Amino acid sequence: MRILIATCEATPLARTGGLGDVCGALPKALSALGHDVSVIMPAHRSALASGLPMQPTSCEFAVPIGNKSVRGRILETRLPGTNVPVYLVDQKDYFDRPAIYVDTDGQEYKDNCERFAFFSRATLEAVRLMELRPDVLHLNDWTTGLLAAYLKAELRGVPPYDSIATLFTIHNLAYQGTFWHWDMLLTGLDWKYFNWRQMESFGNLNLLKTGLVFADAINTVSPTYALEIQQPELGCGLQDLLSFRRDVLSGIINGVDYSEWNPATDTHLAAHYDASNVVEGKAACKAALQRELGLTVRPEVPLIGLVGRLVEQKGIDLVTAVMEHWADHVDVQWAILGTGERRYEEQLTALAERFPRQMAVRIGFSDPQAHRIEAAADMFLMPSRYEPCGLSQLYSLKYGTVPVVRATGGLVDTITDATPSTLADKTATGFCFADYTSTALAAAMERACQAFAQPQVWRQLVSTGMSQDWSWAASAKEYVATYQRTIARRREPARAL
């Protein structure tokens, strides 16, 4: 099968979150299964500075954007350690920028619609000029939504596009690519598609909705999230559309790239370990991180880790409330790494300044330090308001770090709550809570601390978690099956738009 993955991010070329991890790892797993897979993405400044060798191709083109013609070209590299080609759409005015989506003030680039309309047009030119001829075009999030529309609305019955099936993956429904209605002109599509059934949403142009409407099939990154987004609470205004298309909507859990996340080989750690020497290995990593962060070196005290975006979605309001309450009452330590909303950055920083031997907060992102926190922490917090899949809880399992998570999305699909019955049958891997309140989070953390005080129980939790296999191999096979169903659907008689 020939698979072309269109994305705005792919690790290690460009990444802001889970999308980059998925689109950097899934192609490798698909290739290992024997499929002909390639990736196409913008030539972001970070991609060109990634250190990977870039080769120009003979593919140069001009595409219509609004009332002008914009030129571009295709560069080529490979995902590290593989023969998977990555095609980069090079257009300096659109993509040679410090960040992918936002300017230095954190505001979305005002021309984002134009940028990704160009990327979509360029992708279709590359398909034709480079004779890529994919059986399936795998689209990812709103930046690729227009591709599905172009194939269905402009290129139906036009070779070589008429045989391409499209799968659209939602990584986070909250990010929709919403623009004022006049940006419809930039897409070049007929205004007749700007209606509530197709590209319009609450008076605006919505590129994520566009992908959901025009793609042959839809999936998201966990089975539970696929159900949640059909309900008003997490449907982000698109729940009715998703419910309408539920016959082609599925959920596939993201995998973990264990070549990057493995405590036995992780070059960022003070000590390597696996399930056979996890007690000694984690103890060495914990002590090293405590010294690195200025925490008191105390092996007997639970070290609680959190790495991620410091935003409401991630439950940071719950975390700060528990930290404030526990500071003078519960003997634990905290190691927090991330960036996000200024109010949370300031609250967490202030707490760390008040309790420097108990709390360490680092505002920013460091991949090596993220690895060290995963290895050193005893518990890892993910109290998300919603979580499409989540990867950090899967990293935690591999590193013998017990997750404390809210029962939502991919978190509830991957973590088994420690109850008397699950501890008895040795299936427990963490601690879950349901209500989105600081009281419920604190109760789950109290249960975790009680288990930590019982070495035999804790070792069992760690051992069960480390024995889990969340590698990409299983997820890639599910994607292959989904591609096959999508191709079959594409070959059904044409349906009216």
Secondary structure, DSSP 4 states (H G I P E B T S, - for coil): -EEEEE-S-BTTTB-SSHHHHHHHHHHHHHHHTT-EEEEEEE--HHHHTSS---EEEEEEEEEEETTEEEEEEEEEEE-TTS--EEEEEE-HHHH-SSSSSB-TTSPBPTTHHHHHHHHHHHHHHHHHHTT---SEEEEESGGGHHHHHIIIII-TT-TTGGG-EEEEEES-TT---EE-GGGHHHHT--GGG-STTTTEETTEEEHHHHHHHHSSEEEES-HHHHHHTTSTTTSTT-HHHHHHTGGGEEE----B-TTTS-TTT-TTSSS---TTSHHHHHHHHHHHHHHHHT----TTSPEEEEES-BSGGGTHHHHHHHHHHHTTTS--EEEEEE-B-HHHHHHHHHHHHHSTTTEEEEES--HHHHHHHHHH-SEEEE--S--SS-SHHHHHHHTT-EEEEESSHHHHHH--B--HHHHHTT---BEEE-SSSHHHHHHHHHHHHHHHTSHHHHHHHHHHHHT---BHHHHHHHHHHHHHHHHHHHTSPP---
